[in-house]
């Protein structure tokens, strides 16, 4: 049973044009995850291996129907990127891989999400989520995961 992501997930990658964002987005896509968009401010109109890039999350969601975001934005900008994703209509899950976000900033973001949007946030500083055989959103090594009845929850990005 898929809990957060499955074959219907429409993934948007924040900072798709960055080295880590593009690398892991393409690994997720190769696994079968439907990567529909990327967001990198100032780079709208570009593509990364056929995936369209937008300047804002709301533009990407409007055009592609993305419902899940994977955040590879640097720590200084990640809180704003999470809030931007949460404000996009139809966003149902935010996964933030970024490490090093100041605790006070993350507490502010989490408090806002809980009080206003109710969009779940996985992370930050996490490997992401996977539903084996269905979808991978993050840096989780899918080669070690098989469909079955056991789930794993990781508290940090150390795997």
Helices and strands as residue ranges (DSSP letters): E 10-14, H 19-31, E 34-39, E 47-48, E 51-54, H 57-64, E 68-71, H 75-87, E 93-96, H 103-112, I 113-117, E 120-123, E 128-131, E 135-138, G 142-144
